[in-house]
Amino acid sequence: MRKAVLKFIDFFYPPFSRWLSPHTFRYIVSGATTASSGIVVYFIAYNLILHQQHVQVGGLLVTAPIAALAIESVITLFIGFVLNKYLVFTHSNLKGRIQLFRYATVVATNVLLNYGFLKILIEAFGFYPTVAKIITTGVLAICSYFLQKYFSFRVKKETEDILD
């Protein structure tokens, strides 16, 4: 399955080979797939599951845009991790549970930033929630690339020279 998906992705790589390495292209495709699925899940959650209605959780009122974000975040956590682990960062020698923990840490940070950006864009500036989500996704995608590359899926350096 992995080889078939990589073959499909790599089929579209040649026009971009002048500017991007295959690794970077695969990351962009994986990120775009995760982001696109996030936007679709957000739209479905906001409009079809929540019916644009706020949710009462205990004594706390959660607005519909933020509840949709919570639903979307859980689903895309797993989509993004699987794509990154098995298609992009296959050379990482960190254990899978460490990768998942680090990936989840980055995702949690993004959720908090998503929350802040959505609150500001929707409530302060009056953006439509789906448009606010698209803007937020674009900004956070750039930050996520560097965090995933150098933190979640980094390749540990060999320690063989320590004793020299």
C-alpha positions in Angstrom: 0.0 0.0 0.0 2.8 2.4 1.0 4.7 1.8 -2.3 1.5 2.4 -4.3 0.7 5.7 -2.6 4.4 6.9 -3.0 4.3 5.9 -6.7 1.1 7.9 -7.1 2.6 10.9 -5.3 5.9 10.7 -7.2 4.0 10.6 -10.5 3.2 14.3 -10.0 6.7 15.2 -8.8 8.6 15.8 -12.1 7.2 19.4 -12.8 8.4 20.4 -9.3 11.8 18.6 -9.3 13.5 21.8 -10.3 12.5 23.5 -7.0 11.8 20.8 -4.5 13.4 17.6 -3.3 11.3 14.4 -3.4 11.1 14.5 0.4 9.9 18.1 0.5 7.3 17.4 -2.2 6.0 14.4 -0.3 5.8 16.5 2.9 3.8 19.2 1.0 1.4 16.6 -0.5 1.0 14.9 2.9 0.4 18.3 4.6 -2.0 19.4 1.9 -3.9 16.1 2.3 -4.1 16.5 6.1 -5.0 20.2 5.8 -7.6 19.5 3.2 -9.2 16.7 5.1 -9.1 19.0 8.2 -11.0 21.7 6.3 -13.6 19.1 5.0 -14.0 17.6 8.5 -14.3 21.0 10.0 -17.0 22.0 7.5 -18.9 18.7 8.1 -18.6 19.1 11.9 -19.6 22.7 11.9 -22.5 22.5 9.5 -23.8 18.9 9.5 -22.9 17.6 13.0 -23.3 20.7 15.1 -25.7 22.5 12.8 -23.8 25.7 13.6 -25.2 25.5 17.2 -23.1 26.0 20.3 -22.6 23.1 22.6 -23.1 23.0 26.4 -20.4 20.8 28.1 -21.2 20.7 31.8 -21.4 24.3 32.8 -19.2 25.5 29.9 -20.6 26.9 26.7 -18.4 25.9 23.7 -19.1 27.8 20.5 -19.8 25.8 17.4 -16.6 26.9 15.6 -14.5 25.8 18.5 -16.4 22.5 19.0 -15.9 21.8 15.2 -12.2 22.5 15.8 -12.1 19.9 18.5 -13.7 17.3 16.4 -11.5 18.1 13.4 -8.3 18.0 15.5 -8.9 14.5 16.8 -9.5 13.1 13.3 -6.6 14.9 11.6 -4.2 14.0 14.4 -4.3 10.4 13.2 -4.4 11.2 9.5 -1.4 13.5 9.7 0.6 11.1 11.9 0.1 8.1 9.6 1.0 10.1 6.4 4.1 11.7 8.0 5.4 8.5 9.6 4.9 6.2 6.6 5.3 8.4 3.6 7.5 11.3 4.6 9.8 10.8 7.6 10.6 7.1 7.0 14.2 7.5 8.0 13.5 8.7 11.5 15.1 6.3 14.0 13.0 7.4 16.9 10.6 4.9 18.3 7.0 5.1 17.0 5.6 6.0 20.4 8.1 8.8 20.8 7.2 10.1 17.3 3.5 9.9 18.2 4.0 11.7 21.5 6.0 14.5 19.8 3.6 14.7 16.9 0.7 15.0 19.3 2.6 17.7 21.2 3.0 19.7 18.0 -0.6 19.1 17.1 -1.7 20.3 20.6 0.3 23.4 20.2 -1.4 24.0 16.8 -4.8 23.4 18.4 -4.1 26.1 20.9 -2.9 28.4 18.2 -5.9 27.4 16.0 -8.2 28.3 18.9 -6.6 31.7 19.4 -6.6 32.6 15.7 -10.2 31.4 15.2 -11.4 33.4 18.2 -9.7 36.5 16.8 -10.7 36.1 13.2 -14.3 35.1 13.8 -15.2 37.1 16.9 -13.0 40.2 16.5 -12.9 40.5 12.7 -16.2 38.8 11.7 -14.7 36.2 9.3 -16.9 33.3 8.3 -15.7 30.2 10.3 -14.6 28.1 7.3 -12.7 31.0 5.8 -11.0 31.7 9.2 -10.0 28.0 9.3 -8.4 28.1 5.9 -6.3 31.2 6.8 -5.3 29.7 10.1 -4.3 26.4 8.4 -2.1 28.2 6.0 -0.2 30.1 8.7 0.3 27.1 10.9 1.4 24.8 8.1 4.6 26.7 7.7 5.4 26.4 11.4 4.4 22.7 11.5 6.9 21.8 8.8 9.9 22.8 10.8 8.6 21.3 14.0 7.9 18.0 12.4 11.2 17.9 10.6 13.4 18.9 13.5 11.4 17.6 16.4 8.8 14.9 15.9 10.5 12.9 13.2 14.1 13.9 13.6 16.9 11.5 12.9 19.0 10.9 16.0 22.7 11.5 15.4 24.9 8.5 16.1 26.8 8.7 19.4 29.8 6.6 18.3 32.2 9.6 18.5 31.4 10.4 22.1 34.1 8.1 23.5 36.8 9.4 21.2 
